Amino acid sequence: MLPLLLALLPLFGPTIGFARTPPQATASITPFGVSNGRIPGAGARLFVALLRCARRLTTCCALQKMNQLRLSAEESQAKSEEYAVKVKTLEQENLQKEQEIVSLTHKNSVLEAEVEKFETQVKELKATASEGQQHGTQNETLTRRLQLLEEEAEEADRTLREANEK
């Protein structure tokens, strides 16, 4: 803003009664106003007033900027808190899922042990069934032999009776 005022200073020179010297040579502008009071008359007061307005504008702009930054910081803080809550919720969910995984893994290992036990029982039962079938076959064979032997014994008995009767 100060460069703008310095550029405007020559425009006020003829109206505020500068005598032979240009305003750049007779006045120096500081942050506190015009130094040494070398700009005479009402023009100097106008220039100082413009300078003060410029300072107020820059102060207002700075305040607006600070307010914007403050609002931005508050929004960022709110988002940060929101994300912290989300992270905490997700961590709790993750912990629950991990516990569920551990529980299901244990359950799975118990069920696998039961499956192995049942498979062993099935093999044993199949072996027993196979042995039973073999015994059944042997039983049938032995039963037939027994019948044949009984028939032969009856026939031998008849032959013996017939021979005794004769």
Summary of the structure (lengths in Angstrom):
residues: 166
radius of gyration: 58.7
end to end distance: 160.1
largest distance: 186.6
contacts: 360
relative contact order: 0.04
helix: 84%
strand: 2%
